[in-house]
Amino acid sequence: MKKLVLSIVFLLTCMTGAYPQCAMCRATLENNVSNGNPGIAAGINFGIMYLFFAPYLAVGVIAYFWYKTSRSNARKELGRRPMLR
């Protein structure tokens, strides 16, 4: 558990900035920003990051419920075993 936490902390501290646009989107957004309209660029970047995050969230929720049910099944299995003396 300690290794997992340290690994996650290490990965979070070593993150770099990402540019979530294709080349054509970036050119269009840079043109809009240079013309004085930065709101569109912020909205598109947020939308792209939202679309990237959704699959990871779905996998995380599935993994959480899978873990929770496997733990409860293991506890039930331990309760069914006869006690040895």
C-alpha positions in Angstrom: 0.0 0.0 0.0 2.9 2.4 0.8 4.5 1.7 -2.6 1.2 2.5 -4.3 0.7 5.8 -2.5 4.3 6.8 -3.2 4.0 5.9 -6.8 0.8 8.0 -7.2 2.4 10.9 -5.4 5.5 10.6 -7.6 3.4 10.5 -10.8 1.3 13.5 -9.7 4.4 15.6 -9.0 6.1 14.8 -12.3 3.1 15.8 -14.5 3.7 18.2 -17.3 1.3 20.5 -19.1 -0.7 19.0 -22.0 -2.1 20.7 -25.1 -5.4 18.9 -25.8 -5.9 20.1 -29.3 -5.2 18.9 -32.8 -3.1 21.1 -35.0 -6.1 22.7 -36.8 -8.0 23.4 -33.6 -4.9 25.0 -32.1 -4.5 27.3 -35.2 -8.1 28.3 -35.1 -8.0 29.0 -31.3 -4.8 30.9 -31.5 -6.4 33.1 -34.2 -9.4 33.7 -32.0 -7.2 34.6 -29.0 -5.1 37.0 -31.1 -8.3 38.7 -32.3 -9.3 39.2 -28.6 -11.7 36.3 -28.0 -10.1 34.0 -25.4 -13.4 32.6 -24.2 -13.8 30.1 -27.0 -10.4 28.6 -26.4 -11.0 28.0 -22.8 -14.4 26.4 -23.5 -12.9 24.1 -26.1 -10.0 23.1 -23.9 -12.4 22.3 -21.1 -14.6 20.2 -23.4 -11.7 18.2 -24.7 -10.3 17.5 -21.2 -13.8 16.5 -20.1 -14.0 14.0 -23.0 -10.6 12.6 -22.1 -11.5 12.2 -18.4 -14.9 10.4 -18.9 -13.5 6.9 -19.8 -11.0 7.0 -16.9 -13.9 7.8 -14.6 -16.0 5.0 -15.9 -13.2 2.5 -15.5 -12.5 3.7 -12.0 -16.1 3.3 -11.0 -16.3 -0.2 -12.4 -13.0 -1.1 -10.7 -14.3 0.2 -7.4 -17.5 -1.8 -7.5 -15.6 -4.9 -8.7 -13.2 -4.6 -5.7 -16.0 -4.0 -3.3 -18.0 -7.1 -4.4 -14.9 -9.3 -4.4 -14.1 -8.2 -0.9 -17.7 -8.9 0.3 -17.6 -12.3 -1.4 -14.3 -13.2 0.2 -15.7 -12.2 3.7 -18.8 -14.4 3.1 -16.6 -17.3 2.0 -14.5 -16.9 5.2 -17.7 -17.0 7.3 -18.9 -20.3 5.7 -15.7 -22.2 6.5 -15.8 -24.4 9.6 -13.6 -23.4 12.5 -10.7 -25.7 13.2 -9.7 -26.4 16.8 
